[in-house]
Amino acid sequence: MLDGLLEKLLEGRFRPIVDWLIDYQATTPETFSEEVREHYAAAYGTPDAIRGGNGYYKAFPQASRT
């Protein structure tokens, strides 16, 4: 809910999140190579991607009022 905080905290530090998601959510995590994991971390670890990905959660309070 704090504008800009997640972007500052997570920018360039998204690899642990990618690893957790793959290791605990994927049916076959061993199929995700090191290169693929790095690619996802780079793609999702930008401020714009973090902001976009978390926009869904920021909308919860607004959606509950309708």
Protein Blocks (a to p, Z undefined) as FASTA:
>chain_A
ZZhklmmmmgoplmmmmmmmmmmmpmblmlpcfklmmmmmmmmmpfklmmmmmmmmmmmm
mmmmZZ
